[in-house]
Amino acid sequence: MFTLRRNNKNDIEPEEAFELIITNNNKDGFVILDVRTPEEYGETHIENSLNINYNSKYFKLEIEKLDKNKKYLVYCHSGRRSSNAIKTMKKSGFEDLKNISGGIRKWKKNNLPLI
């Protein structure tokens, strides 16, 4: 029998992430964080997402400006950068963090909406 394994407890499947977005739509305490490059973000992204480039030397400075008490749904292309971003954010005191397993690539495979 096949068992779904997540890389860590913060990972959620794209369908779960989409439900989380719908549930928290337009709520002030919820942030969708895209940690890809501005070029990747410009090509396509999840609606209402905030772009902070994980590869930027200013990433830590930029996340320090965010409210640590909000709920964050983080994604990148495949899930690697967003997993690392979550580790960095946890070290900075963020607690409510979810990572889209498989990133935007898996999101697209599931035909979920993009801008």
Solvent accessible surface area in square Angstrom, and as a share of the most:
residue,aa,sasa,rsa
1,M,240,1.07
2,F,179,0.74
3,T,92,0.53
4,L,99,0.49
5,R,209,0.76
6,R,103,0.38
7,N,136,0.70
8,N,52,0.27
9,K,163,0.69
10,N,11,0.06
11,D,1,0.00
12,I,15,0.08
13,E,25,0.11
14,P,0,0.00
15,E,83,0.37
16,E,70,0.31
17,A,0,0.00
18,F,53,0.22
19,E,102,0.46
20,L,36,0.18
21,I,23,0.12
22,I,94,0.48
23,T,89,0.52
24,N,14,0.07
25,N,82,0.42
26,N,138,0.71
27,K,110,0.47
28,D,123,0.64
29,G,38,0.37
30,F,24,0.10
31,V,26,0.15
32,I,9,0.05
33,L,0,0.00
34,D,0,0.00
35,V,0,0.00
36,R,8,0.03
37,T,32,0.18
38,P,78,0.49
39,E,123,0.55
40,E,43,0.19
41,Y,42,0.16
42,G,63,0.60
43,E,140,0.63
44,T,24,0.14
45,H,33,0.15
46,I,6,0.03
47,E,99,0.45
48,N,112,0.57
49,S,12,0.08
50,L,74,0.37
51,N,38,0.19
52,I,15,0.08
53,N,31,0.16
54,Y,58,0.22
55,N,95,0.49
56,S,38,0.24
57,K,171,0.73
58,Y,113,0.43
59,F,8,0.03
60,K,133,0.56
61,L,111,0.55
62,E,63,0.28
63,I,0,0.00
64,E,86,0.38
65,K,152,0.64
66,L,33,0.16
67,D,64,0.33
68,K,68,0.29
69,N,142,0.73
70,K,48,0.20
71,K,59,0.25
72,Y,2,0.01
73,L,0,0.00
74,V,0,0.00
75,Y,0,0.00
76,C,1,0.00
77,H,75,0.33
78,S,37,0.24
79,G,9,0.09
80,R,184,0.67
81,R,44,0.16
82,S,0,0.00
83,S,18,0.12
84,N,52,0.27
85,A,0,0.00
86,I,4,0.02
87,K,115,0.49
88,T,19,0.11
89,M,0,0.00
90,K,82,0.35
91,K,181,0.77
92,S,30,0.19
93,G,40,0.38
94,F,4,0.02
95,E,148,0.66
96,D,59,0.30
97,L,2,0.01
98,K,64,0.27
99,N,2,0.01
100,I,0,0.00
101,S,20,0.13
102,G,18,0.18
103,G,0,0.00
104,I,1,0.01
105,R,115,0.42
106,K,63,0.27
107,W,2,0.01
108,K,96,0.41
109,K,155,0.66
110,N,51,0.26
111,N,136,0.70
112,L,27,0.14
113,P,79,0.50
114,L,57,0.28
115,I,106,0.54
